Every structure is written in structure tokens, then in C-alpha cells.
Amino acid sequence: MIEAIRSAIRYGGDQAIAASRGEGKTKIFERTLLKYTLAGVIKFSVLFAATGSAAQDSLQSIMGEIETNLRLRADYPEVCIPVLALENTPNRAHYQVVTGKRIDNGEPYESHSSRFSWCGQEIVLPNVPGSPSAGAIIATRGLDAAVRGLNKRNRRVDVAGIDDPDTEETVNSEEQAKKLEKRIDRAIAGLGGQQRTVARVMLTTIQNRTCVSHRFTDPAQKPTWKGKRFRFLIAKPERSDLWDEYVQLRQAHPDDEFGRIAHAFYLENRAAMDTGADVANANRFNPEVLPDGSQLELSALQRYYNEVTRIGPEAVASEYDNDPPEEAGPVESGITPTRIQRQLSGYDRKIVPPGCTVLDRGVDVRKTALHWVVRAWQPNGTCYVIDYGVHEVLGTKYGSDEGLDLAIKKGVLQFLDNAKQTEYVCAEGGEIKAVDITLIDARWQKPAVVAACEEAGLGVYPVMGFGSSGGCTKASFHPAQKSTERVKVGDGWKMVKTGRTWLVEADTDRWKRFEHDRWMTAPGKPGCAYLYGTPGDPVGRLNHDEKSHHSFAHHICNEIEIEEPYKGGIRRRWKERSENTHWLDASYYTNVGANIKGIKPLKPKPPGPAPAAKPRKRIAYL
């Protein structure tokens, strides 16, 4: 990064650099710019930022180094000592005189006016005899202000530094992004002189694939900018599944303030979890020792996945790896995580919105955890996710199925026991509403789940999905023709008597499609799905509540139904984008459960009377 900046400063040209948020790219540029200004290479530089106040912060940082850095003072006394002599009174710079020996040849001089400027939007360095930086200018401007015609003391700009140019408007509006791109390409490019064009150095972090930063750091779109993108995580670890478990452990224990449960998991499996990984800066982690004697973070890799837990993998891919995911408009079926995150009900967690008549729960079963979702339903199919989470299954071991069935059964029963302590309160009246039906995934460990459901009693049933989508058996769902004593027939489901309980068999493809349709229904329309929380600006950045649903939204979108050409025709199939679809499975179980309890939003209306025939007009032909 330093070499790329140095090359642009010394030899001209343009350089765009995207680095991780917090990696110090702004400081690196400020220090490199200061070095070459003090050395006399740069006579006039301008620091641009998205706003004037942001640019002023960089200038204040540079001024602070000149005023306080003892090592800098030892190397460049001709600049630092006159500034120090101001004693925090910038007006003295206008009439200060200096006496000493020239830096270039050692000859003495007396009472020379060092007239310089040390405040405002720009600074002019002391005019000390023999100083290579005498009269050098460092100015600041916001990209939201006038840029053209920047000319000081008949000097043209040598170097223009552009720091984090994108704003909320340019990230979310292609029109605003094009205006900013035009300003950088034309107005700033025209600041140089006749013999030397201005060297432009952009330092940024990419937020999405339509922002200005993405375009300027892409050599295919802006080849002359010699774009460079630096990642936090250069190579992923081989055991990404273990890191998935680490993230889920942190998410499953929100009361564990410092993530000590997940930390212990990392300590136990560190050798396997670190294998294959490569980070750009191995020192980028917090080694602080906590009151219990443990270290907050042990490695930069752990820091990376702590950030994944905190802000989500999509934000980490953008702000730490400068590789934002594709999400510009519809994605195959049109469903996107952001769309789901923005569909908030305005009600707090565990609050049942008005008009809801059914409350149900879906549980997806894995070896180490249960993903669960609780939904409230209105008769017209409008549904609200009022609670969801992850319950850890204890007693399972990686690489071994010893005691697995018993661990799964105990895990399910423990979850159900904990769930009894949770109260869901109606928004109107404040009554406590109980869950009407719970469906628990039995496709993987059927005997254990069936046994747990039998022990749990009424309202808790095992469920198995049949269809072509990932995670379920490949056999198609075959509905029964009619109900009997041992079979209950429903719409896209049937219940088969198994021991002392009923096993629900469901059409996975049908109900996952139904799940996506709920999120694709416009808010305010019957049949729309909502998450708990307070919505933010529909065209702005996601607010805190919306960001908190990052993982849930991605689970819903990690499997989608697509259409594709096939043998001269079109076929529909399910495409799995990631194995993390556990809340999608739990959610479609709630759809089945709601239908079992009488929620039938797709029930066709009975035909009305045929309209009366209109009399035909007679037409006379002449």
C-alpha cells in the first residue's frame, strides 16, 4: 500500500486503493504525504474527502504530528520548531522571524521572516532559508464543494488525495454515484499544471458493487487508476464448518458478553480452525486480558469471525475484504436478504400483533444445534416472525456418532422445556398466548425426534419433508387420496400415525415456495411476512433492528427456486447457495403447521353468479 502511494506521488498517475475498514489506510497516506512534503517532493497537495469536515480531520492529524512528534522534530527542525514556537497562537505565524543555519549548506542567517499559515482549510509551511519544504501548501476540500480552479500562489496541485469518497447518497443512488465519478474524472483531474498532471490517490473501502469506490478500484472499468484491493482474509480456513459453529455459538449465547463459550470452542479446535487460513495483518486482533484471565482474542482470524458474528458475513465481505456480494436488483427468483431485513412489523420481539389467531413453531435439527422460529398468523396468511434463535445440542462429538440419538432427544426435550418459560404477549390486551403447534424436523434422526415428540405430548409433532430442494429426501411428496383412522390428508401435507404420535409429511418444494412468496408480497398486502423490530428509512442504510436479522435473512435466501433451459424447454429447480438454510427449514415448517391449524390464504373463492348477458347491438350495413 505504501509503495503504491509513493509511486503515484513521485512519478504521477492515478492510484485507487481499497483496504479493510480500520486497517489504517488514511494514516498511511497522511504520513506518506507528510514525508514527501517535508522532503520537498510535493509543493502543493489537496486532501479531498466526502465532506469538508472529514477532510479537515486529516489536516488536523498532519498538523498534530508536526506539533508533537519528537522524532519528526529531530529530522525536520526547520518546520517543527517554528510551529512549536507559535505556542498555540496561529496569528504569530504571520510575523515570525527565524535565525539559524541553513539546512542545505549550513550557512548562517539572521532575522529572516518565516511567514507561514497554520489554521483554516489549508496550511503553508514555514519559509525558512534552505528548507526544501519552504512555502509548501497542504489544503483540504470536500467533494461536495467547488473543486475547479484551485490555485494558490500561482501554484498548481501536485497531488490530490481522495479519502473515502462515497456517501450514503452515492452508495444507494446510481445517479449520485455518476455525479461524483464525473467530479473525480474531470474537475479533480484538471487541477494539475501544463507540464505535469495532478497525481490522484484514492483510498477507500468498498460498500457495494454500484458505488464509486468499486468502479475506481476495478481495472476493467478504470484501467488507468491501477486499482488495488486488499483483503483482511486472503485465504479461507479449510474447516469453515468449525467457524460456522463458532459463529453460531456466539449467536446462541447473547448473554455471554465476551463470547467465552465460543472462545473455549476455538481454544479446543484452534489447530484445525487455523489450518489453511491466511490473513493480511496477523497482528490485527485485541490481546486484552479479561478479568477471568483469558485473552479477548487470540488471532486475527478469530477477530475476523468475531466481526462476521457482529455485523454479518455480507458486511464483512464488503468492508473487510472489499468483495461485496452481488445484490443489484432481483437474484434469480427476486428474493434478497436486504428485502427481508427491511420487512419489519414495528412490534418488539415476543409481541403477538393484533388479529393473529394462530401461533406456531418450527424447529430444524442439526448435530450440534436446533434452529427454531416462532410465527404468529392472521387468517388471511399475513404472518409475523416474533421470535427465533439457536439452541445448542450438548453431548455430540465431531467425527463420531456415539450417543448421537440420545443427545438429539435430550436436546429437543431441553429446548421444549426452555420454550415453556417464554411468554408471548398479545399487543392488544396483554394476554399471554400459547404456541398452538410445534413441528420438529425428523428427516435425519427420526427415531430420536419421534421419541422426544411422544414424550412432549400434545401439540408437538415430528415432520419430514419430501421434494427436490436441498436438505430433504429426493423422493417426491405423494399425497394420500383420503383421510383414514391412521392418515389425515391436508393441503400439501399429510399426517401418518406413528406410535403414540402423528408424523407430518410435507411437500418441501411447495412450502418453501410458499415461504418465499410471503417475503415477496409487498408490505401492507394480505399474506406478507414480517420480522419483529422497528423499520428504518426504506431507501437508506439498514438500521440497527434491520441489521440484527442479517443471518436469518440469509438463511431464507440461501436456497432459491430458479427457471433454466432444459432439453429445449424450461424446468424449475431449487438451487442451494449455501448449506446454512436452517431457519428456512424451520420457517417452512411453521407454514405447514399454520395450514394444519386452519390458515389457508390460498383457498380459492367460491364462484359467484354468472354475469347477465349484454344485449347485442344491431349493425346496419349500407
LINTALIN-V807573 format. One record per run of one state. SS is the DSSP state (hx for helix, st for strand, lp for the rest). FROM is the first residue (numbers start at 0). LEN is the number of residues. If there is no record, write none. Layout:
ss from len
SS FROM LEN
SS FROM LEN
//
This chain:
ss from len
lp 0 1
hx 1 10
lp 11 2
st 13 5
lp 18 6
hx 24 14
lp 38 5
st 43 6
lp 49 2
hx 51 17
lp 68 1
hx 69 6
lp 75 1
hx 76 8
lp 84 5
hx 89 5
lp 94 2
st 96 5
lp 101 6
st 107 6
lp 113 3
st 116 3
lp 119 2
st 121 3
lp 124 12
st 136 6
lp 142 9
st 151 1
lp 152 2
st 154 1
lp 155 3
st 158 5
lp 163 4
hx 167 5
lp 172 1
hx 173 18
lp 191 7
st 198 6
lp 204 7
hx 211 5
lp 216 6
hx 222 3
lp 225 2
st 227 2
lp 229 3
st 232 3
lp 235 4
hx 239 13
lp 252 7
hx 259 15
lp 274 3
st 277 2
lp 279 9
st 288 1
lp 289 5
st 294 1
lp 295 4
hx 299 12
lp 311 1
hx 312 7
lp 319 17
hx 336 6
lp 342 1
st 343 1
lp 344 6
st 350 2
lp 352 3
st 355 10
lp 365 3
st 368 10
lp 378 4
st 382 10
lp 392 4
st 396 1
lp 397 2
st 399 1
lp 400 3
hx 403 16
lp 419 4
st 423 3
lp 426 5
st 431 2
lp 433 3
st 436 5
lp 441 4
hx 445 11
lp 456 3
st 459 7
lp 466 6
st 472 1
lp 473 13
st 486 3
lp 489 3
st 492 6
lp 498 2
st 500 7
hx 507 13
lp 520 8
st 528 3
lp 531 12
hx 543 5
lp 548 1
hx 549 8
lp 557 1
st 558 8
lp 566 2
st 568 8
lp 576 5
hx 581 15
lp 596 26
//
